[in-house]
Amino acid sequence: MSGYTVAILGATGMVGHEMLRTVIERRFPVAKLKLLASARTAGSTVSFAGVDYAVELATPEAFEGVDLVLASAGASVSRTLAPEAVKRGAVVVDNTSEFRMDPTVPLVIPEINAHALNEHRGIVANPNCSTAILLMAVAPLRVVAKIERIVVSTYQSVSGAGKEAVDELEESTRASLAGQDHAPQALNKPIAFNLIPHIDVFQDNGYTKEELKFTNETRKIFEDPEFRISGTCVRVPVAVGHAESVNIEFDRPVDMAKVREAIAHASGVRLMDDPATATYPQPTDAAGIDDVLVGRIRGDVSHPNAINLWVVGDNLRRGAALNAVLIAESLAEQGLLGPSRTLA
Amino acid sequence: MSGYTVAILGATGMVGHEMLRTVIERRFPVAKLKLLASARTAGSTVSFAGVDYAVELATPEAFEGVDLVLASAGASVSRTLAPEAVKRGAVVVDNTSEFRMDPTVPLVIPEINAHALNEHRGIVANPNCSTAILLMAVAPLRVVAKIERIVVSTYQSVSGAGKEAVDELEESTRASLAGQDHAPQALNKPIAFNLIPHIDVFQDNGYTKEELKFTNETRKIFEDPEFRISGTCVRVPVAVGHAESVNIEFDRPVDMAKVREAIAHASGVRLMDDPATATYPQPTDAAGIDDVLVGRIRGDVSHPNAINLWVVGDNLRRGAALNAVLIAESLAEQGLLGPSRTLA
């Protein structure tokens, strides 16, 4: 076939725009493209590479004839509209948290568990941005030795909270430099020259929902319900690019040369680690590229079996749009997309 | 006696200014105050609370008659001048890294190991800012259970790198908002809306010197040469206030109520932890106060014996000036300061 009818749900958001860019730049076989959004922005136009795209209202009927939906309009929108799209024959790659832990929905990072796509019943879930970035760096290390436990602390950019949060970072920083106050709206607390250890809502065990995504999503993607991982998630005054300080404990001492080799050879991951030349990943390096960057690799002075990594990735790309389009490509390759697709 | 002759060495720096403020606000018994600095700023004036203080050149002779030196002018200055001051009868509380690991020099956080002051031979070392802030939060937990291991990731403000770095944060942020480049000078990389996982110089084992200060200084302060702790140190675009994401593994499961109680009752530490009201420490809370703030306390989902903390402190106060003045107060109380002092 010449291509698929692709709908981008949430097309006016930051991730939606990255999805559009990624679909076009990767030359995903598109016969027809539909940009969909809520009543708030439907009727507007999205421009990319000199082309204007009309944004239509996201209704159940809008999914008639659609083969693939890339959805990033929020969990409540996916809850309502994803089943409607599936009912009409589409496969939905959902970037929201809505279906990630649904046992009937595969949660996929294609480089790690593309095989899980075979089980899809119309919806495939994209992991949370921080999980996707972390596991891209961690998964290649599973051949070095068995991973016993991970402790991760994040430095997450405001674009993870949407366009309004990026505007808020800029506006509140300008206000702060002018000696003025700025009341937070998109974020929980003032972000200008500050840190906010609070992303998503608090749970009974004291973790935030964002932090428990590391635990729950990693267990599902690694197909290891006992996998031990603890996260602390912090919003930092950076626009794009999530960084993560990662401590990995293996079941035995590991050869650091093998760790580097595994990172260097992993697809979608780039080793960026040379203390002698002050080479290590920064958000400004990761923003706008597809690869997850890994540096500051070193054996842990506090544990013979542990290592430390510093991982940085573009949360809008690897953490969202790129992962979703890679899922779509994998679905297409496996014949799991389009009118002739097979359903589990 | 009516008071001591006190010299502040490095009086024109950020920590020096905090030392002046702290000495005055805490009513440390001062008979005479001498502000000393290098040739670059000697001859200038430092103002505090409406009083102008002349800054003199720091020469060996400037320490004649001085009882107490609070030093924060860099390691090389302390290397040369601290022995000269001691030779002339002064006790030097040194905020630089120069003497911290010297076995003949006590390294002291007064709330934790004031007893070590008895051993001083004229020089007492102040710990690194990140170590002081961390241990204030961690030391009270040693009564709950034995600590087996700590993994800490920092979010360090630019004031840790001095006044020039604070100016650089502001100027480079203005430039970034205006779409202009700004070459870093005080810091290793551009800090505006960015993260720099590189503080102090790299060591052969891949850690930075800053990171190994956690390991070396904690072992000395806790008098436990095997204490297991690993740090990752990251500079963040914040002016004042260091934050630390801390994972502590004990030798047994701990009662979280006891953890909270230990933090709540510790001197110099404030519990700031109520998820229901989105209460947790931020740098903007910690900047300008003496207490170390602790929040986000929770049992670790990845380990039955581990907990997580989020710790924030003013790096210029608790991490430097306040700790130094508390040492001086403790020395004075113990009769270890002034002409009648006893030396080990």
Interface residues (C-beta under 8 A of the other chain):
Chain A: R149 I150 V151 S153 Y155 L169 E170 T173 R174 L177 N188 K189 P190 F193 N194 L195 I196 P197 H198 F202 N205 G206 Y207 L212 T215 R228 I229 S230 T232 V234 V236 P237 V238 A239 A243 S245 N247 P275 A276 A278 Y280 P281 Q282 P283 T284 G295 R296 I297 R298 G299 D300 V301 S302 H303 A306 N308 W310 V312
Chain B: R149 I150 V151 S153 Y155 L169 E170 T173 R174 L177 N188 K189 P190 F193 N194 L195 I196 P197 H198 F202 N205 G206 Y207 L212 T215 R228 I229 S230 T232 V234 V236 P237 V238 A239 A243 S245 N247 P275 A276 A278 Y280 P281 Q282 P283 T284 G295 R296 I297 R298 G299 D300 V301 S302 H303 A306 N308 W310 V312
